[in-house]
Amino acid sequence: MPSTTQASAPSEPPQPRMPAPGLAAAVARYFAFAEHGTSFRREAVGGVTTFLTMAYIVAVNPAILHAAGMPLGPAMTATIVTAVFGTTVMALHANRPFAIAPYMGENAFIAFTVVRLLGYRWQEALAAVFLGGILFLLLTIFRLRAWLVRAVPEGLRYSFAAGIGLFLAFIGLNECGIVAPGGAGAPVKAGVLTSGPVLLAIAGVLLVALLVIRKFPGAILVGMLATTAVGMAAGLVPRPGSWVSRPPSLGPLLFQLDFHRALTWGFFPVVLTIFVMAFVDTMGTLVGVSARAGLLDERGELPQIERPMLADALSTVVAPLVGTTTAGAFIESATGIEAGGRTGFTALVTALCFLLTLFFAPAVAAIPPQAYGPALVVVGLLMLEPIRRVRLEDLTEAIPAFAVVTLMSFTYNVGIGITAGLALYPFCKLVAGRRREVAPGLWALGLLSLLFFIFYPYR
């Protein structure tokens, strides 16, 4: 009986079934994890680390604004809302691991100089911040800010990174008490190194350094949390009375801008100072931190720099509307980058942490300076590395770079250091007969820096 089975053509080997792309895969593609050689864990650790090193802004910024007469609770909410908004835009639009929040320095300038010394109302000062933000936005949209940033020479860009590193270390040493304000003839001095809080900070520095040397995953974050836990166990750090809080209303500060005096000629120095300080702070932070993170291209430029600039411009527009001062990229973002953050997902995690702070402010406030100060010290050390790329044998390069690095720390102001470098660079090239090495945009930045020093309200 003949077989009923028919011969068939050889079949192709079965193809593996591809799983349907899930949310995690979509997120990884959106933030380009593969391109940056990162992962969810590294990005999350980076985001939490950035948040913890800059969480002090939630308490410090409202306290400074309160000195200008602004209500404390609403100022805290305004600080958090601004940080969440700006950092989220940075994450989703720019895909960079930079966190945004109200700037330190600018807030003190508004509170103590503009309001308390010059006699303006805080509503008028917020109007000036808003005008600066609108100017930022226009310059960014028309790509003039990017043109100006690209005019900054490579040597100055790497000096920004080193200067920010030294400044971070100085902030950390001051915050945790290892360095203290001095007296007459000595601006600073050693803190009481045998006191309990300072010993805790020193132990924190050694712990973070040890973990970094050993390449321990999440070294900076683990060091901060461990130092906090030891401080609480030893009774050196107070435990929070409660872990959860209700967000204060934003109502008393929302849309309270007063343009009546902000549009007068006498207010011009204030607007100019706010504009220049915010411009150079953001430029220096973006370039300096990117240099450490390896995000600059072969020409020393940050690709698509217009995107993070747009994020900080929008933040500076929104900040005064909700009731706080100039906002922009924070230098503490360097800690998250050192912890492994490379994409906007790091910033998104930081934004989420800030959002949770609306309800868990007491818990965040419990992290003491003795815990985040050591992280700033170690990260500051790591950020000094780019100074090797400055041609120090060429005095026309070395003098401006030296001014940037030293004046950032010695004046306790990032903006002062950067503007000094921008003013000195064209001058040094001009007297050396090498004016062709100065890009046209740098002449504009040098002039703007001179105007800043001329009109700065020295009070």
C-alpha positions in Angstrom: 0.0 0.0 0.0 1.5 3.2 -1.0 2.4 5.8 1.6 0.0 8.7 2.0 2.8 10.9 3.2 3.8 13.4 0.6 7.3 14.8 0.3 7.6 18.4 1.2 10.2 21.1 0.5 12.8 21.6 3.2 11.5 24.1 5.8 13.4 27.1 7.1 14.6 27.0 10.6 12.1 28.5 13.0 12.7 32.2 13.7 12.8 33.2 17.4 9.9 35.2 18.5 10.8 38.7 19.5 9.2 39.8 22.7 6.9 42.8 22.5 8.8 45.9 23.6 7.9 46.8 27.1 8.0 50.1 29.0 11.5 49.5 30.2 12.8 48.9 26.7 11.0 52.0 25.4 12.5 54.1 28.2 16.0 52.7 27.6 15.7 53.6 23.9 14.3 57.1 24.6 17.2 58.0 26.9 19.7 56.1 24.7 21.1 53.9 27.4 23.1 51.8 25.0 24.7 54.8 23.3 25.9 56.0 26.7 26.8 52.6 28.1 24.5 53.0 31.1 21.7 51.1 32.8 18.6 51.7 34.9 20.4 51.0 38.2 23.3 53.4 37.4 21.0 56.1 36.3 18.7 55.7 39.3 21.7 55.8 41.7 23.0 58.9 39.9 19.6 60.6 40.2 19.2 59.9 43.9 22.9 61.0 44.6 22.4 64.3 42.8 19.2 64.9 44.8 20.7 64.2 48.2 23.7 66.5 47.6 21.5 69.4 46.6 18.5 68.6 48.8 19.7 71.4 51.1 18.2 73.9 48.7 14.8 72.9 49.9 15.5 74.4 53.3 18.2 76.9 52.5 16.6 78.8 49.6 13.3 79.5 51.5 15.3 80.7 54.5 17.3 83.2 52.3 14.1 84.4 50.6 12.4 84.8 54.0 15.1 87.4 54.8 13.6 89.4 51.9 10.1 89.2 53.4 8.8 86.2 51.5 6.7 83.7 53.5 8.7 80.7 54.4 6.3 77.8 53.7 5.2 79.0 50.2 8.9 79.7 49.4 9.7 76.1 50.0 6.9 74.9 47.8 8.1 77.4 45.1 11.6 76.0 45.3 10.5 72.4 44.9 8.0 73.2 42.1 10.8 75.1 40.2 13.2 72.2 40.7 10.7 69.6 39.5 9.7 71.6 36.4 13.2 72.5 35.3 14.8 69.1 36.0 11.9 67.3 34.2 12.4 69.6 31.1 16.1 68.9 31.3 15.4 65.1 31.4 12.8 64.8 28.7 13.9 67.6 26.3 17.7 67.7 26.6 18.4 64.1 27.8 21.2 65.3 30.1 21.9 64.3 33.7 21.7 67.9 35.0 19.4 68.9 37.8 17.9 72.4 37.9 16.9 74.4 40.9 17.0 78.0 42.2 20.6 79.2 42.2 22.6 79.8 45.4 24.3 83.2 45.1 21.5 84.7 43.0 19.0 84.2 45.8 21.3 85.9 48.3 21.9 88.7 45.9 18.1 89.2 45.6 17.4 89.0 49.3 20.3 90.9 50.9 21.4 93.3 48.2 18.4 94.1 46.0 15.8 94.0 48.8 17.5 94.7 52.1 20.2 97.1 50.9 18.8 98.8 47.8 15.3 98.9 49.2 13.3 97.2 46.5 10.4 95.0 47.2 10.7 91.3 46.6 7.8 91.5 44.1 10.0 93.9 42.0 13.0 91.7 42.4 11.1 88.8 41.0 10.0 90.9 38.1 13.7 91.5 37.3 14.3 87.8 37.4 11.4 87.3 35.0 12.8 89.9 32.6 16.1 88.1 32.6 14.4 84.8 31.9 12.6 86.2 28.9 15.8 87.5 27.6 17.4 84.1 28.1 14.6 82.5 26.3 14.8 84.8 23.3 18.6 84.4 23.1 18.2 80.6 23.2 15.5 80.5 20.6 17.5 82.5 18.2 20.6 80.4 19.1 22.6 83.5 20.2 23.5 81.9 23.6 24.9 78.8 21.8 26.9 81.1 19.5 28.3 82.9 22.5 29.2 79.6 24.3 30.9 78.2 21.3 33.1 81.3 21.3 34.6 80.3 24.6 38.1 78.8 24.0 38.8 75.2 25.0 41.2 76.3 27.8 38.6 78.4 29.5 36.1 75.6 29.2 38.3 73.1 31.1 39.1 75.8 33.7 35.4 76.1 34.4 35.4 72.4 35.3 38.4 72.7 37.6 37.1 75.9 39.1 33.7 74.3 39.9 35.5 71.4 41.4 37.6 73.6 43.8 34.4 75.6 44.6 32.5 72.4 45.4 35.3 71.2 47.7 35.4 74.5 49.4 31.6 74.5 49.9 31.8 71.0 51.3 34.6 71.8 53.7 32.7 74.8 55.0 29.3 73.0 55.2 30.7 70.2 57.4 32.8 72.4 59.6 36.3 71.3 58.6 36.9 74.8 57.5 35.4 77.7 59.4 35.1 81.5 58.9 38.2 83.2 60.3 38.8 86.5 62.1 40.7 89.6 61.2 43.6 88.9 58.9 42.5 85.3 58.3 39.3 84.9 56.2 39.1 81.2 57.0 40.6 78.8 59.6 40.4 75.2 60.6 37.2 74.2 62.4 37.2 72.5 65.7 38.6 69.2 64.4 38.1 67.3 67.7 34.3 68.1 68.0 31.8 65.3 67.3 30.2 66.8 64.2 33.5 67.6 62.5 34.9 64.1 63.4 31.7 62.7 61.8 32.4 64.8 58.7 36.0 63.7 58.5 34.9 60.0 58.8 32.4 60.7 56.0 35.2 62.1 53.7 37.4 59.0 54.4 34.5 56.7 53.8 33.4 58.2 50.5 37.1 58.3 49.4 37.5 54.7 50.3 34.4 53.6 48.5 35.4 55.7 45.4 38.9 54.2 45.4 37.5 50.7 45.6 34.9 51.5 42.8 32.1 50.5 45.1 28.7 50.8 43.3 26.9 53.9 44.4 29.9 54.9 46.5 28.8 58.6 47.0 25.2 57.7 47.8 26.2 54.9 50.2 28.7 57.2 51.9 26.1 59.9 52.5 23.5 57.5 53.9 26.0 55.6 56.0 27.3 58.9 57.5 23.8 60.1 58.3 22.9 56.7 60.0 26.1 56.8 62.1 25.4 60.4 63.0 21.9 59.6 64.2 23.1 56.5 66.1 25.7 58.6 67.9 23.3 61.4 68.7 25.2 63.9 66.5 22.4 64.2 64.0 18.8 64.9 65.2 16.1 62.5 64.1 13.2 64.1 62.3 10.1 64.6 64.5 8.0 63.4 61.7 8.7 61.9 58.3 5.7 63.2 56.4 4.4 66.8 55.9 1.7 68.6 54.1 2.9 70.9 51.3 2.4 74.6 52.1 0.2 76.6 49.7 1.8 78.4 46.8 -0.9 81.1 46.8 0.9 84.0 48.6 3.7 84.0 46.0 2.0 82.9 42.8 2.1 85.6 40.1 3.1 88.4 42.5 5.5 90.2 40.1 5.6 94.0 40.2 7.0 95.6 37.0 6.4 99.2 38.1 10.0 100.0 39.1 11.6 97.0 37.4 11.3 98.8 34.0 13.0 102.0 35.1 16.6 103.0 34.2 17.6 103.0 37.9 16.8 99.3 38.1 19.0 98.5 35.0 22.1 97.5 37.1 20.0 94.9 39.0 18.6 93.4 35.8 22.0 93.3 34.2 23.6 91.7 37.2 20.9 89.0 37.4 21.2 88.3 33.7 25.0 88.0 33.6 25.2 86.0 36.8 22.6 83.5 35.6 24.1 83.4 32.1 27.7 82.6 33.2 26.6 80.3 36.0 24.6 78.1 33.6 27.3 78.2 30.9 30.1 77.3 33.3 28.1 74.6 34.9 26.9 73.0 31.7 30.4 73.1 30.1 32.4 72.3 33.3 30.3 69.3 34.5 30.0 68.0 30.9 33.8 68.1 30.7 34.1 65.8 33.7 31.3 63.5 32.4 33.0 63.1 29.0 30.0 64.6 27.3 32.0 67.1 25.3 33.0 66.3 21.7 36.4 66.4 20.1 36.2 70.2 19.8 35.4 70.6 23.5 31.8 71.5 22.8 28.6 70.1 24.3 26.5 68.7 21.4 23.0 70.1 21.1 23.8 72.6 23.9 20.7 74.6 22.9 18.5 71.9 24.6 19.8 72.2 28.1 20.0 76.0 27.7 16.3 76.0 26.8 15.6 74.0 29.9 17.3 76.5 32.2 15.8 79.5 30.3 12.3 78.1 30.7 13.1 77.5 34.4 14.2 81.1 34.9 10.9 82.2 33.4 8.8 79.9 35.6 10.7 80.5 38.8 9.6 84.1 39.5 6.0 83.2 38.5 5.7 80.7 41.2 7.7 82.8 43.7 11.5 82.1 43.7 14.7 83.4 42.1 16.8 82.5 39.1 17.0 78.8 38.4 19.5 76.8 36.3 21.8 73.7 36.2 23.3 72.9 39.5 27.0 72.1 40.0 26.0 69.4 42.4 24.9 67.4 39.3 28.5 66.4 39.2 27.9 64.0 42.1 25.3 62.1 40.2 27.5 61.9 37.2 30.3 60.5 39.3 27.9 57.9 40.6 27.2 56.8 37.0 24.5 59.1 35.6 24.9 59.9 31.9 21.4 60.5 30.5 18.2 62.4 31.2 16.9 59.5 33.2 19.2 60.6 36.0 17.6 64.0 35.9 14.1 62.4 35.8 14.9 60.4 39.0 16.1 63.6 40.7 12.9 65.4 39.7 10.8 62.6 41.1 12.8 62.8 44.4 12.1 66.6 44.5 8.4 65.9 43.9 8.3 63.5 46.8 10.0 66.2 49.0 6.7 68.1 48.9 5.4 65.4 51.3 8.6 64.2 52.9 10.4 67.4 53.6 11.3 66.5 57.3 13.1 63.3 56.2 15.1 65.2 53.5 16.0 67.9 56.0 17.4 65.3 58.3 20.4 64.7 56.0 23.1 66.8 57.7 25.9 68.8 56.2 28.3 66.3 57.7 26.9 63.7 55.2 26.6 65.7 51.9 29.6 67.9 52.6 32.1 65.0 52.3 30.5 64.0 49.0 31.1 67.5 47.6 34.7 67.4 48.8 35.5 64.2 47.0 33.6 65.1 43.8 35.4 68.5 43.8 38.7 66.6 43.9 37.6 64.4 40.9 36.6 67.5 38.9 40.1 69.0 39.1 41.3 66.5 36.4 40.4 68.7 33.3 42.9 71.4 34.4 45.6 69.2 32.8 44.1 70.1 29.4 44.8 73.8 29.9 48.0 75.0 28.3 49.6 76.4 31.4 52.9 77.0 29.7 51.1 79.7 27.6 50.5 82.7 29.9 47.7 84.0 27.7 45.9 80.8 28.5 47.1 80.3 32.0 46.2 83.8 33.4 42.5 83.7 32.5 42.2 80.1 33.6 43.9 80.9 37.0 41.4 83.8 37.5 38.5 81.4 36.8 39.7 78.7 39.2 40.7 81.0 42.1 38.0 83.6 42.0 35.2 81.1 41.9 36.2 79.9 45.4 37.8 83.0 46.9 34.7 85.2 46.1 32.3 82.3 46.8 30.7 83.1 43.5 30.8 81.0 40.2 29.7 84.0 38.2 32.6 86.3 39.4 35.2 83.7 38.5 33.8 83.0 35.0 33.3 86.7 34.1 36.9 87.4 35.2 38.2 84.8 32.9 36.0 86.0 30.0 37.3 89.5 30.5 41.0 88.6 30.9 41.2 86.2 27.9 40.7 88.8 25.1 42.9 91.2 27.1 45.8 88.7 27.3 45.6 87.8 23.6 45.4 91.4 22.6 48.6 92.5 24.6 50.4 89.4 23.2 49.6 90.5 19.6 47.4 87.4 19.1 44.0 89.0 18.7 43.1 86.6 15.8 42.8 83.8 18.4 39.8 85.5 19.9 36.5 84.6 18.4 34.0 87.4 17.7 31.6 86.1 20.3 34.3 86.2 22.9 34.7 89.9 22.4 31.0 90.3 23.1 31.3 88.1 26.3 34.3 90.1 27.4 32.4 93.4 27.0 29.4 91.9 28.9 31.7 90.8 31.7 33.2 94.3 32.0 29.7 95.8 32.2 28.9 93.3 34.9 31.8 94.4 37.0 31.0 98.1 36.4 27.4 97.9 37.3 27.5 95.3 40.0 25.9 96.8 43.2 28.9 96.5 45.5 27.2 97.0 48.9 
